[in-house]
Amino acid sequence: MKKTSTKILFIILAIVFVAVVVIAIQANKSSKMADVYYFGVGEKALSAEHIAELATTSPKFPGENIIPYTLTISPVNQVWYFAYPETIAALTTIKDSNGFDLTSDFTVRDNELLPNSEGVKVPYRIYEYNNVTTLVDYKVVYK
């Protein structure tokens, strides 16, 4: 009888442990679902607040990595910006659609606070193109 009740207790504790782990994982996923990335064009050296105002946002969900990502931009005497949560690794290359490496033409700003979709400010990594330019439907691949 004692062995049976010990086994039952062990099974109950195992089920409770699994339930707690599942709840914790779901809570973590929910908080990450609020992360968004920003992209857009504007004046040079904009603050994180201004980038959040001008940029288009797009939600990305848990397990879905935003890199590589292709954007089409049309700056008019402007620079362009790309920002995403710092929880995602830094980019290794930025190229145009012809494969020309633009990476060295960007300034990276880490630990910039931008709001996620819930309005909570979290650390973002912002890439700012260094050269004011005018382009039409220019494709840029971030990796």
C-alpha positions in Angstrom: 0.0 0.0 0.0 2.8 2.4 0.9 4.6 1.9 -2.4 1.4 2.5 -4.3 0.7 5.8 -2.5 4.3 6.9 -3.0 4.0 6.2 -6.7 0.7 8.1 -6.9 2.2 11.1 -5.0 5.2 11.0 -7.4 2.9 11.0 -10.5 0.9 13.9 -9.1 4.0 15.9 -8.4 5.3 15.2 -11.9 2.0 16.4 -13.4 2.1 19.6 -11.3 5.7 20.2 -12.3 4.9 19.8 -16.0 1.9 22.1 -15.7 4.0 24.8 -14.0 6.6 24.6 -16.8 4.0 24.8 -19.5 2.4 27.9 -17.9 5.8 29.5 -17.5 6.6 28.9 -21.2 3.3 30.2 -22.3 3.8 33.4 -20.2 7.2 33.9 -21.7 5.9 33.4 -25.3 3.1 36.0 -24.6 5.6 38.6 -23.5 7.8 38.0 -26.6 4.8 38.2 -28.9 4.6 41.9 -28.1 8.0 42.6 -29.8 7.8 44.5 -33.0 10.4 45.9 -35.4 10.5 49.3 -37.0 11.6 50.5 -40.4 11.2 53.8 -42.2 12.9 56.9 -43.7 13.5 60.3 -42.2 16.1 62.9 -41.3 19.6 62.0 -40.1 20.2 61.3 -36.4 16.6 60.9 -35.3 15.9 60.0 -31.7 14.4 56.6 -30.9 11.1 58.4 -30.1 11.0 60.0 -33.6 12.0 56.7 -35.2 9.0 55.0 -33.5 6.7 57.8 -34.8 7.8 57.7 -38.4 8.5 54.0 -38.8 6.2 51.3 -39.9 5.9 48.6 -37.3 5.3 44.9 -37.9 4.8 42.3 -35.2 7.0 39.1 -35.1 6.0 36.1 -33.1 8.0 33.7 -30.9 10.3 31.4 -32.8 10.1 33.5 -35.9 13.4 35.2 -36.6 13.3 38.5 -38.5 16.7 37.9 -40.1 17.1 37.8 -43.1 14.6 40.4 -44.0 14.1 42.4 -47.2 12.7 45.9 -47.2 11.7 48.2 -50.0 12.3 51.9 -49.3 11.9 55.2 -51.1 13.8 57.9 -49.3 13.7 61.5 -50.7 16.8 63.4 -49.4 16.6 61.1 -46.3 18.3 58.2 -44.6 16.6 55.0 -43.6 16.2 53.2 -40.3 15.8 49.5 -39.3 15.3 48.6 -35.6 14.5 45.4 -33.8 14.7 44.1 -30.2 18.2 43.5 -28.9 17.2 40.0 -28.0 17.9 39.1 -31.6 21.5 38.9 -32.7 23.3 41.8 -34.5 23.2 41.8 -38.3 26.2 40.4 -40.2 25.5 42.0 -43.5 23.2 44.6 -45.2 23.1 44.3 -49.0 21.1 45.8 -51.8 19.2 43.6 -54.2 22.3 43.4 -56.5 24.4 42.0 -53.6 26.3 45.2 -53.0 27.5 45.2 -49.4 26.2 48.3 -47.6 27.0 47.2 -44.0 29.8 49.8 -43.5 27.4 52.6 -44.5 25.3 52.1 -41.4 25.7 53.3 -37.8 24.4 50.9 -35.2 22.9 52.2 -32.0 22.3 49.7 -29.2 20.2 49.9 -26.1 17.8 52.4 -27.6 14.4 52.2 -25.9 11.4 51.8 -28.2 7.9 50.7 -27.4 6.7 47.2 -28.1 3.1 46.6 -29.2 2.0 46.9 -25.6 3.6 50.3 -25.2 6.4 49.1 -22.9 9.8 50.5 -23.8 12.4 47.7 -24.3 16.0 47.8 -25.6 16.3 47.9 -29.4 19.2 47.9 -31.9 18.8 50.7 -34.5 20.6 50.7 -37.8 20.8 54.1 -39.5 22.0 54.6 -43.0 24.8 57.2 -43.0 24.1 58.9 -46.3 21.3 61.2 -47.2 19.9 59.8 -50.5 16.9 59.7 -52.9 15.9 56.3 -54.2 12.7 54.8 -55.5 11.6 51.3 -54.5 15.2 50.4 -53.4 15.4 46.9 -51.9 17.7 46.2 -48.9 18.4 42.8 -47.5 19.3 42.6 -43.8 21.0 39.4 -42.6 
